[in-house]
């Protein structure tokens, strides 16, 4: 049972909102939007932020195109530090994050196309001669982004309860021909306190989840599989709980939340992806700018 307030509580007063019964969508920056939310106003966070250095969404203020991995980690850690405040005492965070290989970015071209069919394989646009993504590591080295972020969140007081392996049985091989094809990503389960909501009936499912990559892009090139969001929500919430996705993309977390009797708050920076999300969730085009309505 949810112990949080209604998801129509105050969010970023400059953002455009879309509401319908148990759904609230906010078009705006993740950190700024969460900062305006009330303490303990959501029960669970399920999200997959833009991965580092892999694509350009063409939106000012986007995450993932920072100059260094350290800047990327710092920026995301700030979002989840604020998210920790709005999470209820018994709440959990489920964070799906992929890794990136060190590369001479300026030599990869202007981007804008896929180098494989995987959900996080579009090359970000980088200026010619930009050099290595991380100049402290050799070319071709994995950057270790998932664990860098997990440790940063631990430093901010999050309790890391599981490092789940999302096995992708239909994952594409990617571009590297001198290494094994990547068939997994990390899903970290964090709790805010030592006692938290968790479905014991799912415990024996284990920490290796074999879930196919979605073949339906729905206009978004990095769609989280519905089965992944669903499993996190069922494990970490009960009926009526409020689920937050601060990087909501095309709304997969919202679809899963509503299908199982939960409430949903989605935050998305891209107007294009917000439109996709509204269409999937059946939210009308009428918008409300809180600043104008005040």
C-alpha positions as CSV (number, residue, x, y, z in Angstrom):
1,X,0.0,0.0,0.0
2,X,1.3,3.4,-0.9
3,X,2.4,5.8,1.8
4,X,3.1,8.7,-0.5
5,X,1.1,11.7,-1.5
6,X,-0.7,12.1,-4.8
7,X,1.7,12.4,-7.8
8,X,0.1,15.7,-8.6
9,X,2.1,17.3,-5.9
10,X,4.2,20.3,-6.9
11,X,6.9,19.8,-9.5
12,X,9.1,22.3,-11.4
13,X,7.0,25.4,-11.8
14,X,8.5,26.2,-15.3
15,X,7.7,22.7,-16.7
16,X,4.8,21.8,-19.0
17,X,2.6,19.1,-17.5
18,X,0.3,16.4,-18.7
19,X,-2.1,14.7,-16.3
20,X,-4.7,12.0,-16.4
21,X,-6.0,10.1,-13.3
22,X,-3.0,8.1,-12.0
23,X,-0.5,9.6,-14.4
24,X,1.5,12.8,-14.3
25,X,4.0,13.7,-17.0
26,X,6.5,16.6,-16.7
27,X,8.4,18.0,-19.6
28,X,11.6,19.3,-18.1
29,X,15.1,18.6,-16.6
30,X,15.3,15.7,-14.2
31,X,17.2,17.4,-11.4
32,X,15.1,20.6,-11.5
33,X,11.8,18.8,-11.7
34,X,12.7,16.4,-8.8
35,X,14.0,19.3,-6.7
36,X,10.5,20.8,-6.7
37,X,8.8,17.6,-5.5
38,X,7.8,17.0,-1.9
39,X,9.8,14.8,0.5
40,X,8.8,11.1,0.4
41,X,6.3,11.6,-2.4
42,X,7.1,8.5,-4.5
43,X,7.4,4.8,-3.4
44,X,9.8,3.5,-6.1
45,X,12.1,4.8,-8.9
46,X,12.6,2.7,-12.0
47,X,14.8,4.3,-14.7
48,X,17.4,4.0,-17.4
49,X,19.3,7.3,-18.0
50,X,21.0,8.1,-21.3
51,X,24.2,6.2,-21.5
52,X,27.5,8.1,-21.6
53,X,28.9,9.2,-25.0
54,X,26.6,7.1,-27.2
55,X,24.0,9.4,-28.7
56,X,23.0,13.0,-29.3
57,X,19.3,13.5,-28.6
58,X,19.4,17.0,-30.0
59,X,18.0,18.6,-26.8
60,X,19.7,21.3,-24.8
61,X,20.7,20.1,-21.3
62,X,20.7,16.5,-22.2
63,X,22.6,13.9,-20.2
64,X,25.3,11.7,-21.6
65,X,27.4,14.2,-23.6
66,X,29.5,15.5,-20.8
67,X,33.2,16.2,-21.6
68,X,34.4,13.4,-19.2
69,X,33.0,10.3,-17.5
70,X,33.6,12.0,-14.2
71,X,31.3,14.9,-15.2
72,X,28.7,12.5,-16.3
73,X,28.8,10.5,-13.0
74,X,28.7,13.7,-11.0
75,X,25.7,15.0,-12.9
76,X,23.7,11.8,-12.5
77,X,24.7,11.4,-8.9
78,X,23.2,14.8,-8.2
79,X,19.9,13.7,-9.8
80,X,19.8,10.6,-7.6
81,X,20.8,12.4,-4.5
82,X,17.7,14.6,-5.0
83,X,15.6,11.6,-5.9
84,X,16.7,10.0,-2.5
85,X,14.9,12.8,-0.8
86,X,11.6,12.4,-2.6
87,X,11.6,8.6,-2.1
88,X,9.6,7.2,0.8
89,X,11.5,5.6,3.7
90,X,10.7,2.1,2.5
91,X,11.3,2.9,-1.2
92,X,13.8,1.4,-3.7
93,X,15.7,2.6,-6.7
94,X,16.1,0.4,-9.8
95,X,18.8,1.7,-12.0
96,X,19.6,0.3,-15.5
97,X,22.9,1.6,-16.8
98,X,25.2,0.4,-19.6
99,X,28.9,0.8,-20.2
100,X,30.9,2.6,-22.8
101,X,34.2,1.8,-24.5
102,X,37.0,4.4,-24.6
103,X,37.5,5.7,-28.1
104,X,38.9,8.5,-30.2
105,X,35.5,10.2,-30.4
106,X,36.4,12.8,-33.0
107,X,37.4,10.1,-35.4
108,X,34.0,8.3,-35.2
109,X,32.4,10.8,-37.5
110,X,29.4,13.0,-37.0
111,X,27.2,10.3,-35.6
112,X,23.5,10.3,-36.1
113,X,23.4,6.7,-37.2
114,X,23.5,3.3,-35.6
115,X,26.7,1.2,-35.6
116,X,24.6,-1.8,-34.5
117,X,21.0,-2.7,-33.7
118,X,21.4,-2.5,-29.9
119,X,19.4,-0.1,-27.8
120,X,22.4,2.0,-26.8
121,X,24.6,2.0,-29.9
122,X,24.1,5.3,-31.6
123,X,27.2,7.4,-31.8
124,X,27.1,10.8,-30.3
125,X,28.2,13.8,-32.4
126,X,31.6,14.9,-31.3
127,X,34.0,17.5,-32.9
128,X,36.8,16.3,-35.1
129,X,40.0,15.8,-33.0
130,X,38.1,15.6,-29.7
131,X,40.5,12.8,-28.7
132,X,39.9,9.9,-26.2
133,X,36.7,9.9,-24.2
134,X,38.7,9.3,-21.1
135,X,42.3,10.5,-21.5
136,X,43.4,8.6,-18.3
137,X,42.6,5.2,-19.9
138,X,43.9,3.4,-23.0
139,X,41.9,3.4,-26.2
140,X,39.4,0.4,-26.4
141,X,39.1,0.1,-22.6
142,X,35.7,-0.2,-21.0
143,X,35.1,2.9,-18.9
144,X,33.4,1.0,-16.1
145,X,30.5,3.6,-16.0
146,X,27.9,1.4,-14.2
147,X,30.2,0.7,-11.2
148,X,31.5,4.2,-11.1
149,X,28.0,5.4,-10.8
150,X,27.0,2.7,-8.2
151,X,29.9,3.7,-6.0
152,X,29.1,7.4,-6.3
153,X,25.5,6.6,-5.1
154,X,26.8,4.5,-2.2
155,X,29.0,7.5,-1.2
156,X,25.7,9.6,-1.1
157,X,24.1,7.1,1.3
158,X,22.2,4.7,-1.0
159,X,22.3,1.1,0.1
160,X,23.3,-1.2,-2.8
161,X,21.3,-4.4,-2.3
162,X,21.7,-6.2,-5.7
163,X,23.8,-6.0,-8.8
164,X,21.4,-7.6,-11.2
165,X,22.6,-8.9,-14.6
166,X,20.2,-8.2,-17.4
167,X,21.0,-10.9,-19.9
168,X,19.9,-10.0,-23.5
169,X,19.3,-13.2,-25.4
170,X,18.7,-11.3,-28.6
171,X,21.2,-8.6,-28.1
172,X,23.1,-7.4,-31.2
173,X,26.9,-8.2,-31.3
174,X,28.0,-4.5,-31.7
175,X,31.0,-3.3,-33.6
176,X,34.0,-4.8,-31.8
177,X,35.5,-7.8,-33.6
178,X,38.4,-8.4,-31.2
179,X,36.3,-9.0,-28.1
180,X,33.2,-11.0,-27.0
181,X,29.8,-9.7,-28.0
182,X,28.1,-7.8,-25.2
183,X,25.1,-9.7,-23.9
184,X,24.3,-8.0,-20.6
185,X,23.7,-4.7,-18.8
186,X,23.6,-3.8,-15.1
187,X,20.5,-3.2,-13.1
188,X,21.3,-1.9,-9.6
189,X,18.8,-2.2,-6.8
190,X,19.3,0.4,-4.1
191,X,17.3,1.1,-1.0
192,X,17.0,4.2,1.0
193,X,17.0,2.4,4.4
194,X,17.7,-1.1,5.7
195,X,14.0,-1.9,5.8
196,X,12.2,-1.5,2.5
197,X,9.4,-2.9,0.4
198,X,10.3,-6.1,-1.5
199,X,8.3,-9.0,-2.8
200,X,9.7,-12.1,-1.2
201,X,7.9,-14.3,-3.6
202,X,10.3,-13.1,-6.3
203,X,13.5,-13.6,-4.3
204,X,14.3,-17.0,-5.9
205,X,14.1,-15.4,-9.4
206,X,17.8,-14.6,-8.7
207,X,20.0,-11.8,-9.9
208,X,20.4,-12.9,-13.6
209,X,17.3,-11.8,-15.6
210,X,17.0,-13.1,-19.2
211,X,14.8,-10.5,-20.9
212,X,14.8,-9.9,-24.7
213,X,15.6,-6.5,-26.1
214,X,12.5,-4.8,-27.4
215,X,12.2,-4.9,-31.2
216,X,9.7,-2.1,-31.2
217,X,11.4,1.3,-31.2
218,X,8.2,3.3,-30.9
219,X,10.1,6.2,-32.3
220,X,12.7,6.0,-29.5
221,X,15.9,4.3,-30.3
222,X,16.7,3.2,-26.7
223,X,13.4,1.7,-25.5
224,X,13.7,-0.2,-22.2
225,X,12.0,-3.6,-22.5
226,X,8.6,-3.7,-20.8
227,X,9.5,-6.9,-19.0
228,X,12.5,-5.2,-17.3
229,X,10.5,-2.3,-15.9
230,X,7.7,-4.7,-14.9
231,X,9.9,-7.0,-12.9
232,X,11.4,-4.0,-11.0
233,X,8.0,-2.6,-10.2
234,X,6.5,-5.9,-9.1
235,X,9.5,-6.5,-6.8
236,X,9.6,-3.1,-5.2
237,X,6.0,-1.9,-4.9
238,X,2.5,-2.9,-3.9
239,X,-0.9,-1.8,-5.4
240,X,-1.4,1.9,-5.4
241,X,2.2,2.8,-5.1
242,X,3.7,5.7,-7.0
243,X,6.5,5.0,-9.4
244,X,8.8,7.7,-10.7
245,X,11.0,7.6,-13.8
246,X,13.1,10.8,-14.1
247,X,14.4,9.8,-17.6
248,X,11.1,8.4,-18.9
249,X,11.8,8.4,-22.6
250,X,8.8,6.8,-24.4
251,X,7.1,5.8,-21.2
252,X,7.8,2.1,-20.8
253,X,8.0,2.4,-17.0
254,X,4.6,4.2,-17.0
255,X,3.0,1.5,-19.1
256,X,4.2,-1.2,-16.7
257,X,3.2,0.8,-13.6
258,X,-0.4,1.4,-14.8
259,X,-0.8,-2.2,-16.0
260,X,-0.2,-3.4,-12.4
261,X,-2.3,-0.8,-10.6
262,X,0.4,1.7,-9.7
263,X,0.5,5.4,-10.1
264,X,3.2,7.0,-12.3
265,X,5.2,10.2,-12.5
266,X,7.4,10.5,-15.6
267,X,9.9,13.3,-16.3
268,X,11.3,13.8,-19.8
269,X,13.5,16.5,-21.3
270,X,12.7,15.8,-25.0
271,X,9.4,17.2,-26.4
272,X,9.6,14.5,-29.1
273,X,9.8,11.7,-26.6
274,X,7.2,13.3,-24.4
275,X,4.8,13.2,-27.3
276,X,5.5,9.5,-27.8
277,X,4.9,8.9,-24.1
278,X,1.6,10.7,-24.1
279,X,0.4,8.7,-27.1
280,X,1.3,5.4,-25.3
281,X,-0.3,6.4,-22.1
282,X,-3.4,8.0,-23.7
283,X,-2.7,11.5,-22.4
284,X,-4.5,14.3,-24.4
285,X,-2.5,17.0,-26.1
286,X,-3.9,19.8,-23.8
287,X,-1.1,21.0,-21.6
288,X,-0.8,23.0,-18.4
289,X,2.0,25.4,-17.7
290,X,1.9,25.7,-13.9
291,X,3.5,29.1,-14.0
292,X,0.7,30.5,-16.2
293,X,-2.0,28.7,-14.2
294,X,-0.7,30.1,-10.8
